Amino acid sequence: MLAALLGMVACQSTPPSSETTADPDAPGAGITIRPANSDWIEEQFTTEIVNIGLEALGYSIDSIQQADYAALNLAVADGDLDYTTGFYNVGFDDFFENAGGEEKLEKLGQIVPDGGLQGLMVDKQTADEYQIDSVEQLRDPEIAALFDSDGDGKANLAGCQTGWSCNTIIEHQIEAYDLADTVEQDQGAYAALLADVLARQDQGDPVLFYAYSPHWLLTELTPDEDIVWLSVPFTALPEDFEGLTEADTTVEGKNLGFPVAQQTLLANQTFVDENPAARRWFELVKIPAADLNAESQRIQAGEDSPEDIRRHAEAWVEENRDRFDGWLEEARSAG
């Protein structure tokens, strides 16, 4: 039943062992960990970095499984998986609570301490020429027409595909900011929408689009050099985000209008209670957003096989060896 839920094709997992070892360098010896992430391939990079550390702590690692976010929360809560790097504070609370909440799950650390930004952006050339820094300026038909790519007089906002929360937020904000007469969201496959954005940017045409970090796009186009974030006049979010305030959508004094999503490791509560070394390791791992942007670009360029991503993760560990070894020492002490 779980295999059907997760869409797994890998061989069956080995249940974790409760055996422990007296070796202080390998507190995880005899224990197999079952990791997972979503089908967003960039998450596999973070999972592999976490796995490399767990291996150094003596744990055996099962094949990385992939599933949608709701299924991941349920599988980790039920003990069919031990952890996932595919959890985001702010936005995933319903998944967390529906899977059993704090009785079954524990959120640990913040894998990307400086990531999680999302919002609307425009090219810097147009922003500078017309002094555009806020979404509400798109109410002006003349400003909106700058970003009209299909000739209907409305700004074409390259947004998100149906089913993504950003799609819902953008549609909600078009109404909330009184932009329905001047702005329309182009919806579809995000990669295809970005291809059009890059093509227009290369031609020197104005572009208006949704962006998030970490993502390869913010390596192709550099914020504050090629593109700029737009602020919003006030925080306006759909009912699913009830309770969030301006503090949840503001970064460095600019209200971007979208909640900052913190990528967090989610683990089975019983597993981390029984494995303090793994718990501490999960709390310690930190990967800068710039490194994830660079990894996203490598994946976009075609280095996207599981073997490629594992190799990238191993290279990242070597480049950050002193910090990585410090985390290991602290995790071993906890174990």
HELIX and SHEET records of a PDB file:
HELIX    1   1 LEU A    2  LEU A    6  1                                   5    
HELIX    2   2 GLU A   42  ALA A   56  1                                  15    
HELIX    3   3 TYR A   69  ALA A   77  1                                   9    
HELIX    4   4 ASP A   93  ASN A   98  1                                   6    
HELIX    5   5 GLY A  101  GLU A  103  5                                   3    
HELIX    6   6 LYS A  124  TYR A  130  1                                   7    
HELIX    7   7 VAL A  135  ARG A  139  5                                   5    
HELIX    8   8 PRO A  141  ALA A  145  1                                   5    
HELIX    9   9 SER A  165  ALA A  176  1                                  12    
HELIX   10  10 TYR A  190  ASP A  202  1                                  13    
HELIX   11  11 LEU A  217  GLU A  220  1                                   4    
HELIX   12  12 GLU A  239  PHE A  241  5                                   3    
HELIX   13  13 GLU A  246  THR A  249  1                                   4    
HELIX   14  14 GLN A  269  GLU A  274  1                                   6    
HELIX   15  15 PRO A  276  LEU A  284  1                                   9    
HELIX   16  16 ALA A  289  GLN A  300  1                                  12    
HELIX   17  17 PRO A  306  GLU A  319  1                                  14    
HELIX   18  18 ARG A  321  ALA A  334  1                                  14    
SHEET    1   A 2 THR A  32  ILE A  33  0                                        
SHEET    2   A 2 SER A  60  ILE A  61  1                                        
SHEET    1   B 5 GLN A  65  GLN A  66  0                                        
SHEET    2   B 5 PRO A  35  ASN A  37  1                                        
SHEET    3   B 5 TYR A  83  ASN A  89  1                                        
SHEET    4   B 5 GLN A 262  ASN A 268 -1                                        
SHEET    5   B 5 LEU A 105  LEU A 108 -1                                        
SHEET    1   C 3 LEU A 208  TYR A 212  0                                        
SHEET    2   C 3 GLN A 118  ASP A 123 -1                                        
SHEET    3   C 3 ILE A 227  TRP A 229 -1                                        
SHEET    1   D 2 ALA A 155  ALA A 158  0                                        
SHEET    2   D 2 VAL A 183  ASP A 186  1                                        
SHEET    1   E 2 THR A 250  VAL A 251  0                                        
SHEET    2   E 2 LYS A 254  ASN A 255 -1                                        
END                                                                             
